[in-house]
Amino acid sequence: MKFIIMSMFKSACIISAVSALSAPVTFAAAQVDVIYSHASTVKFSTHQTEDLLVKSLLQITRGQLQQAAESIDQVLKIAPNFKLAQLVRGDLLMAQAHQFQTFGSVAVNAPQNVADFREEARKRIEHYFSQQKNDSLPEPLWQMDVQQQYAIVVDADNSRLYLYRNENGVPSYVADFYTTIGKNGIEKHTEGDKRTPLGVYFTGAKLTKKLADIYGDAAYPLSYPNEWDKRQGKTGSGIWVHGTPQDTYSRPPNASDGCVVVSNPDLDSMAPVLEKGNVPVIIAQSLRWVSPQDLLSKKTDVLSAIEAWRKDWQSQNTDTYLSHYSQQFASNDMTFAQWANEKRRIQASKPKVDIKLSNVSVFNYPNNGKLMVVVTFNQSFKNNLLDSQMRKRQYWVQESQGWKIIYEGPV
């Protein structure tokens, strides 16, 4: 039977973070017992603090204030700088002393802080009550290339970062982490707008210069603005994946200047992945989850289009080759017409060429309007005058006549 989870509260038990939900959320009654058991048994180290926090909050909904206090003390033993846990502990102490009024009573002089804590609690609780199936995958991860050992997907709406490992080109779930994005939300457009960009990016090497404490244990720059951002006229820079200040375990869901922020322990656990650089990071709104079979069917058509483009380029049939390009194509300040004229000039003598592609990755570009994918590959081009090896990136968009290239250039 369904019920409104906020109705579980009795007077003092309103301090539960479930009561911090800004709006009622409906769950199956059996879910509470499942999550309660899960929080008691999960051993995955990077989730230990969150598991214990959820355990404490669910104990509060059962009226088990003493057990909840013990659980929250365990949280603070592991992460003494976890401010949300500190607030819950303060409320528990006040409830036990019959002085409790509302969530965050110990911080009534900082109402914005309390609102931030409520939102963080809501995001964490909703993650644990989600119906997400273990075998479903983030829709943007169409294909990872053999050199991409890991990929990251950020669900901006739900303050969650997902880490996937490459298993023969297919993403396999590794872990997920609570995350913070920009103060003003998503869809970065201009320098200083304090928004987090949506798109497909790649990490750079760990920054080695000494950073301010607000960036935590480490920082890894993202490739914002990417090729598509620049074409859209978007500006700004300095979008990083980084940690939290030493006195702060986690920050509210919307608190950064546009960066993707995770706790220092979570960032440290990802260090072996991030330190290698060139990790795909896809930031999406309204992240969709699909089955592995759906991903396979989605990428089949675009991979066929890429192979047809390669063959037609190798055949030096210029008109057929150019038919793979959108009329809206642009690259390096060249319009489609300019690009076509240049290719006709180069291919006029129809020289014999050998073209091979390898290490192909395909990522669906999130929240773009039209269906568009980012394709990156190693290209080998040989003729009697040239032997060229390069890493190339293309943006393919689905138009009425099929998949077309709208951007192309070197990585």
Backbone torsions as a table, in degrees:
resi	resn	phi	psi	omega
1	MET	NA	137.6	178.1
2	LYS	-80.5	152.0	173.8
3	PHE	-152.1	160.4	177.3
4	ILE	-85.3	118.4	-168.6
5	ILE	-62.6	-26.7	178.7
6	MET	-67.0	-20.2	-178.9
7	SER	-74.4	-6.6	179.9
8	MET	-71.5	-15.4	-170.5
9	PHE	-80.8	144.0	168.7
10	LYS	-113.4	151.7	-178.2
11	SER	-13.2	-78.7	-173.3
12	ALA	-67.3	-25.9	-175.0
13	CYS	-75.9	0.4	179.1
14	ILE	-64.7	-13.4	-179.6
15	ILE	-71.3	-10.4	177.1
16	SER	-53.4	143.0	176.7
17	ALA	-63.9	-19.6	174.5
18	VAL	-63.1	-33.9	177.5
19	SER	-71.1	-12.2	177.7
20	ALA	-78.0	-7.5	176.5
21	LEU	-58.5	130.7	-177.4
22	SER	-72.6	-17.4	178.0
23	ALA	-145.6	152.0	179.4
24	PRO	-60.5	141.7	177.9
25	VAL	-126.7	133.5	-175.5
26	THR	-94.6	132.6	178.0
27	PHE	-136.7	159.3	172.4
28	ALA	-71.7	141.0	-177.2
29	ALA	-59.3	-36.7	-177.7
30	ALA	-64.5	-21.6	-177.8
31	GLN	-63.2	-34.3	-177.8
32	VAL	-60.3	-44.8	179.3
33	ASP	-66.2	-38.1	179.7
34	VAL	-62.9	-48.6	-178.6
35	ILE	-66.2	-38.2	179.2
36	TYR	-59.5	-45.2	178.8
37	SER	-65.5	-42.4	-179.4
38	HIS	-59.5	-45.1	-178.2
39	ALA	-65.4	-22.7	-179.1
40	SER	-84.1	-19.6	-170.3
41	THR	-118.8	-18.6	-176.1
42	VAL	-61.6	134.5	-177.1
43	LYS	-113.9	-3.7	-177.8
44	PHE	-61.7	116.3	-166.3
45	SER	-59.0	-40.9	-176.2
46	THR	-69.2	-13.7	178.6
47	HIS	-103.4	0.6	-170.7
48	GLN	-59.1	-44.4	-178.7
49	THR	-66.0	-41.7	-180.0
50	GLU	-67.8	-39.8	177.9
51	ASP	-59.7	-44.9	-179.3
52	LEU	-67.8	-36.6	177.3
53	LEU	-62.3	-46.8	179.1
54	VAL	-62.7	-41.5	178.1
55	LYS	-57.5	-45.2	179.9
56	SER	-62.6	-43.5	-178.6
57	LEU	-65.1	-37.7	178.4
58	LEU	-72.4	-32.4	174.4
59	GLN	-63.9	-34.9	177.8
60	ILE	-64.5	-40.7	-179.9
61	THR	-63.8	-22.9	177.7
62	ARG	-90.3	0.8	-178.8
63	GLY	78.5	13.5	-177.9
64	GLN	-92.2	70.4	-172.5
65	LEU	-66.9	-36.7	-179.5
66	GLN	-67.2	-44.9	178.2
67	GLN	-64.2	-37.7	178.0
68	ALA	-62.9	-40.4	178.8
69	ALA	-63.9	-38.8	178.8
70	GLU	-66.0	-40.4	178.6
71	SER	-65.5	-42.6	-178.4
72	ILE	-69.8	-28.1	174.4
73	ASP	-66.6	-35.3	175.8
74	GLN	-64.7	-39.8	177.0
75	VAL	-58.2	-48.1	-175.5
76	LEU	-72.3	-21.6	174.1
77	LYS	-69.6	-38.2	178.5
78	ILE	-77.0	-44.1	-175.1
79	ALA	-132.6	78.8	-177.4
80	PRO	-62.4	-16.0	179.5
81	ASN	-96.5	15.5	179.8
82	PHE	-82.0	98.5	-170.1
83	LYS	-70.0	-32.8	175.5
84	LEU	-63.0	-43.0	178.5
85	ALA	-64.8	-36.3	177.2
86	GLN	-61.9	-41.2	-179.0
87	LEU	-66.3	-43.7	178.5
88	VAL	-62.2	-41.6	179.0
89	ARG	-62.2	-42.4	178.5
90	GLY	-61.5	-41.7	178.1
91	ASP	-65.2	-38.1	177.9
92	LEU	-62.4	-43.2	179.5
93	LEU	-63.4	-40.1	179.0
94	MET	-68.6	-36.0	178.2
95	ALA	-65.5	-41.2	179.7
96	GLN	-66.2	-26.6	177.6
97	ALA	-93.5	6.9	179.5
98	HIS	60.0	33.7	178.9
99	GLN	-115.4	7.4	-176.3
100	PHE	-73.1	138.8	178.2
101	GLN	-118.7	-51.2	-179.6
102	THR	-159.6	167.5	-179.9
103	PHE	-56.0	127.9	-179.7
104	GLY	83.4	24.0	-180.0
105	SER	-58.2	-30.0	-178.8
106	VAL	-74.9	-5.6	-177.3
107	ALA	-130.6	37.1	-174.9
108	VAL	-64.1	-18.4	179.8
109	ASN	-83.6	-0.9	179.3
110	ALA	-133.0	69.8	-175.1
111	PRO	-59.2	-34.9	179.4
112	GLN	-65.7	-38.8	177.4
113	ASN	-61.7	-42.4	179.8
114	VAL	-62.6	-42.1	178.3
115	ALA	-61.4	-39.3	177.9
116	ASP	-63.9	-43.0	178.9
117	PHE	-63.4	-41.6	178.2
118	ARG	-59.4	-42.5	-178.7
119	GLU	-67.6	-40.6	177.2
120	GLU	-62.3	-44.3	178.2
121	ALA	-60.0	-42.5	-179.9
122	ARG	-61.2	-44.5	-179.0
123	LYS	-63.5	-42.3	-178.3
124	ARG	-68.4	-42.8	179.0
125	ILE	-63.9	-45.8	-178.6
126	GLU	-61.9	-35.0	177.6
127	HIS	-61.3	-41.3	-177.8
128	TYR	-75.6	-22.9	177.9
129	PHE	-95.8	4.6	-177.4
130	SER	-68.0	154.1	-178.9
131	GLN	-95.5	16.6	-174.1
132	GLN	-58.0	129.6	178.9
133	LYS	-82.4	143.5	-176.3
134	ASN	-66.4	-26.3	-175.3
135	ASP	-93.8	0.8	178.5
136	SER	-87.6	158.5	-173.4
137	LEU	-129.1	154.0	175.0
138	PRO	-63.0	130.9	-173.3
139	GLU	-59.3	-31.3	-178.4
140	PRO	-67.7	-19.8	-172.9
141	LEU	-84.4	73.8	-177.0
142	TRP	-71.8	-46.1	178.9
143	GLN	-159.0	130.2	173.8
144	MET	-99.1	143.2	178.7
145	ASP	-85.2	168.0	-171.0
146	VAL	-64.6	-22.4	-179.5
147	GLN	-87.1	-11.8	178.6
148	GLN	-92.6	96.7	-176.6
149	GLN	-73.4	-26.9	-177.8
150	TYR	-141.2	158.9	172.5
151	ALA	-142.7	151.0	-179.4
152	ILE	-120.9	135.9	174.0
153	VAL	-123.6	127.4	179.6
154	VAL	-105.8	120.5	174.6
155	ASP	-91.2	94.1	-172.7
156	ALA	-63.7	-36.6	-178.9
157	ASP	-62.5	-35.3	-171.9
158	ASN	-110.2	12.9	175.1
159	SER	53.7	48.6	-177.3
160	ARG	-135.5	136.8	175.9
161	LEU	-113.3	127.7	-178.2
162	TYR	-112.4	134.0	178.5
163	LEU	-109.6	129.1	-179.8
164	TYR	-124.7	143.8	176.3
165	ARG	-102.6	146.3	179.9
166	ASN	-84.3	116.4	175.0
167	GLU	-119.8	94.7	-178.5
168	ASN	57.7	42.0	177.2
169	GLY	87.1	-7.6	-178.5
170	VAL	-107.8	129.8	-179.6
171	PRO	-70.0	136.4	178.3
172	SER	-124.3	127.9	-176.2
173	TYR	-59.5	135.8	176.1
174	VAL	-114.4	-53.4	-175.9
175	ALA	-165.6	167.1	171.6
176	ASP	-140.0	154.7	-173.1
177	PHE	-140.2	143.8	170.3
178	TYR	-62.7	141.4	-177.8
179	THR	-141.8	159.4	178.6
180	THR	-114.9	140.7	175.1
181	ILE	-121.2	-165.1	-171.7
182	GLY	-64.4	149.6	178.6
183	LYS	-54.3	-38.1	-176.9
184	ASN	-101.7	18.0	174.4
185	GLY	90.6	-139.8	-170.9
186	ILE	-114.8	-174.7	179.1
187	GLU	65.0	62.7	177.2
188	LYS	-63.5	136.4	178.7
189	HIS	-125.7	-39.5	-172.8
190	THR	-134.2	158.7	176.2
191	GLU	-56.3	130.4	174.7
192	GLY	80.0	10.3	-178.7
193	ASP	-82.5	-2.2	176.2
194	LYS	57.3	38.6	176.2
195	ARG	-117.8	153.2	177.4
196	THR	-95.1	131.5	-178.2
197	PRO	-71.8	154.2	171.7
198	LEU	-107.7	132.3	179.9
199	GLY	157.2	-167.1	179.0
200	VAL	-109.1	121.5	-176.7
201	TYR	-131.8	172.0	179.2
202	PHE	-135.8	141.5	-178.0
203	THR	-77.3	151.3	170.6
204	GLY	-100.8	-177.8	179.6
205	ALA	-66.7	153.3	177.6
206	LYS	-55.3	133.7	178.7
207	LEU	-69.1	130.7	-176.1
208	THR	-99.7	-13.7	179.1
209	LYS	-71.8	154.9	179.3
210	LYS	-68.0	129.0	-175.8
211	LEU	-110.5	158.3	175.1
212	ALA	-63.9	154.2	-176.0
213	ASP	-57.4	-29.1	-176.2
214	ILE	-61.6	-21.6	-178.4
215	TYR	-88.1	-2.6	173.6
216	GLY	73.4	-150.9	-172.0
217	ASP	-71.5	-25.8	-176.5
218	ALA	-164.8	165.1	176.7
219	ALA	-145.1	137.9	-179.2
220	TYR	-127.0	114.7	-176.7
221	PRO	-69.9	146.9	173.7
222	LEU	-102.9	158.1	-174.4
223	SER	-82.7	39.0	173.3
224	TYR	-86.5	136.2	-3.4
225	PRO	-80.4	137.2	176.8
226	ASN	-83.0	-174.9	-176.4
227	GLU	-58.7	-40.5	-178.0
228	TRP	-73.4	-38.4	176.8
229	ASP	-58.1	-45.6	-178.1
230	LYS	-63.0	-39.7	179.2
231	ARG	-64.8	-31.2	178.5
232	GLN	-83.0	0.4	178.3
233	GLY	79.7	17.2	-179.8
234	LYS	-77.8	145.3	-176.7
235	THR	-126.6	175.5	-180.0
236	GLY	111.5	173.0	-179.6
237	SER	-165.4	-176.1	175.6
238	GLY	69.2	33.7	173.5
239	ILE	-90.7	117.0	-173.5
240	TRP	-123.9	162.8	160.6
241	VAL	-99.8	120.3	-176.9
242	HIS	-147.4	176.9	-176.4
243	GLY	-93.9	-159.8	-174.6
244	THR	-118.6	161.0	176.7
245	PRO	-58.6	157.5	-175.4
246	GLN	-63.5	-26.1	-178.7
247	ASP	-92.9	9.3	-174.7
248	THR	-134.5	121.5	177.6
249	TYR	-73.2	-47.7	179.6
250	SER	-144.8	156.5	179.3
251	ARG	-108.3	162.9	179.4
252	PRO	-59.3	162.1	-177.1
253	PRO	-54.7	-38.2	178.9
254	ASN	-120.2	93.9	-174.4
255	ALA	-148.0	-10.2	-176.7
256	SER	-88.4	175.1	175.4
257	ASP	-87.8	13.6	-179.9
258	GLY	129.1	-13.0	-179.1
259	CYS	-76.9	165.8	172.3
260	VAL	-97.2	119.3	-171.6
261	VAL	-118.9	132.4	173.1
262	VAL	-128.3	165.3	-179.8
263	SER	-64.0	155.3	179.2
264	ASN	-58.7	-44.2	177.2
265	PRO	-59.4	-39.5	178.6
266	ASP	-68.0	-41.3	178.5
267	LEU	-64.0	-41.3	178.7
268	ASP	-62.3	-37.1	179.8
269	SER	-67.9	-26.4	178.7
270	MET	-91.8	-4.3	-175.5
271	ALA	-53.9	-45.1	179.7
272	PRO	-60.1	-27.1	177.9
273	VAL	-79.1	-49.1	-173.1
274	LEU	-73.5	-31.2	-175.9
275	GLU	-65.7	-19.4	177.9
276	LYS	-75.4	-18.9	179.9
277	GLY	73.2	171.7	177.6
278	ASN	57.7	33.9	175.9
279	VAL	-87.7	126.4	176.7
280	PRO	-63.6	132.7	175.9
281	VAL	-127.4	112.1	-177.5
282	ILE	-107.8	120.1	-178.2
283	ILE	-107.7	121.1	-172.0
284	ALA	-131.8	150.7	169.0
285	GLN	-103.9	144.6	-179.5
286	SER	52.3	52.3	-178.5
287	LEU	-57.3	128.9	178.8
288	ARG	-98.4	145.8	178.9
289	TRP	-116.6	134.0	-176.9
290	VAL	-134.9	168.3	178.3
291	SER	-80.0	157.3	175.5
292	PRO	-56.2	-33.6	179.1
293	GLN	-65.7	-38.5	177.5
294	ASP	-64.1	-40.9	178.6
295	LEU	-62.2	-41.5	-179.6
296	LEU	-61.8	-44.2	-179.2
297	SER	-68.6	-34.1	-179.2
298	LYS	-66.2	-41.0	-174.0
299	LYS	-82.9	-16.9	-175.3
300	THR	-60.2	-46.3	-178.0
301	ASP	-64.1	-43.7	-177.4
302	VAL	-70.1	-35.5	176.6
303	LEU	-65.1	-36.4	176.0
304	SER	-64.7	-39.3	178.9
305	ALA	-65.5	-39.8	178.8
306	ILE	-63.7	-42.8	179.4
307	GLU	-66.6	-38.2	177.5
308	ALA	-64.5	-40.1	176.5
309	TRP	-60.5	-44.4	179.7
310	ARG	-61.5	-47.2	-178.5
311	LYS	-62.7	-42.2	-178.5
312	ASP	-70.1	-32.1	174.4
313	TRP	-67.8	-44.6	-179.0
314	GLN	-64.8	-34.3	179.9
315	SER	-72.5	-14.6	-178.2
316	GLN	62.2	24.6	171.5
317	ASN	-83.3	92.5	-167.2
318	THR	-61.3	-44.4	-178.3
319	ASP	-63.0	-43.2	178.8
320	THR	-66.4	-41.5	177.0
321	TYR	-58.3	-46.6	-177.9
322	LEU	-70.4	-19.2	178.7
323	SER	-66.7	-13.3	177.9
324	HIS	-82.2	-4.6	-176.6
325	TYR	-104.3	139.9	176.7
326	SER	-71.4	149.3	173.5
327	GLN	-64.3	-18.2	178.3
328	GLN	-91.7	8.1	-177.9
329	PHE	-60.6	143.5	172.8
330	ALA	-153.4	143.7	178.5
331	SER	-158.2	128.2	178.7
332	ASN	50.9	47.6	177.9
333	ASP	66.3	14.2	176.3
334	MET	-101.7	132.5	173.5
335	THR	-79.0	174.4	177.4
336	PHE	-60.8	-42.5	-178.6
337	ALA	-61.2	-43.3	179.0
338	GLN	-66.3	-40.6	178.1
339	TRP	-61.9	-45.2	-178.6
340	ALA	-62.6	-42.8	179.3
341	ASN	-62.7	-40.6	-180.0
342	GLU	-66.4	-41.3	179.8
343	LYS	-68.1	-36.6	177.8
344	ARG	-65.1	-37.4	178.8
345	ARG	-65.5	-45.3	-177.5
346	ILE	-66.6	-39.0	-172.6
347	GLN	-94.0	6.8	-176.1
348	ALA	-58.6	-38.8	-179.0
349	SER	-85.5	-1.2	-180.0
350	LYS	47.9	59.6	178.6
351	PRO	-67.0	151.5	177.9
352	LYS	-76.3	125.8	-178.7
353	VAL	-131.3	156.0	175.1
354	ASP	-123.8	120.8	-176.2
355	ILE	-124.8	126.8	177.3
356	LYS	-128.6	144.2	176.4
357	LEU	-119.1	142.9	177.3
358	SER	-149.4	168.7	179.4
359	ASN	50.2	58.6	-176.1
360	VAL	-91.5	125.9	171.4
361	SER	-114.8	148.4	-179.6
362	VAL	-137.0	119.5	178.6
363	PHE	-126.9	129.4	175.9
364	ASN	-69.8	128.7	-178.6
365	TYR	-80.0	118.5	-172.5
366	PRO	-73.8	148.0	169.3
367	ASN	54.5	43.9	-175.9
368	ASN	-100.5	-10.6	-173.0
369	GLY	92.9	-84.6	172.9
370	LYS	-75.5	148.9	176.2
371	LEU	-67.3	122.8	-177.3
372	MET	-141.6	142.9	177.9
373	VAL	-125.3	149.8	174.8
374	VAL	-101.5	120.2	-177.9
375	VAL	-115.4	127.0	179.6
376	THR	-127.3	138.6	-176.4
377	PHE	-157.7	162.2	169.6
378	ASN	-87.1	131.6	-178.0
379	GLN	-117.9	130.5	173.8
380	SER	-113.5	121.7	-178.1
381	PHE	-125.1	122.0	-179.6
382	LYS	-133.6	135.8	166.9
383	ASN	-143.3	-169.6	-175.1
384	ASN	-70.3	-11.3	-179.6
385	LEU	-114.7	-16.9	-168.9
386	LEU	-141.3	139.2	172.1
387	ASP	-130.8	98.3	-171.1
388	SER	-116.3	133.1	174.1
389	GLN	-121.1	129.5	-178.7
390	MET	-152.8	161.6	171.1
391	ARG	-100.3	125.4	-174.1
392	LYS	-122.8	151.8	176.2
393	ARG	-129.1	136.8	176.0
394	GLN	-128.9	149.2	170.1
395	TYR	-112.1	119.7	179.4
396	TRP	-107.7	133.7	179.6
397	VAL	-119.0	142.1	180.0
398	GLN	-86.3	113.5	178.3
399	GLU	-109.9	-179.5	-175.9
400	SER	-61.9	-27.6	-179.4
401	GLN	-98.3	13.7	177.4
402	GLY	113.3	-167.8	-178.8
403	TRP	-74.3	130.6	-179.7
404	LYS	-132.3	149.7	178.8
405	ILE	-84.6	125.5	-179.2
406	ILE	-109.1	-15.5	174.6
407	TYR	-151.5	147.0	175.7
408	GLU	-151.7	136.5	177.8
409	GLY	-176.0	168.2	178.3
410	PRO	-70.9	152.0	175.8
411	VAL	-80.3	NA	NA
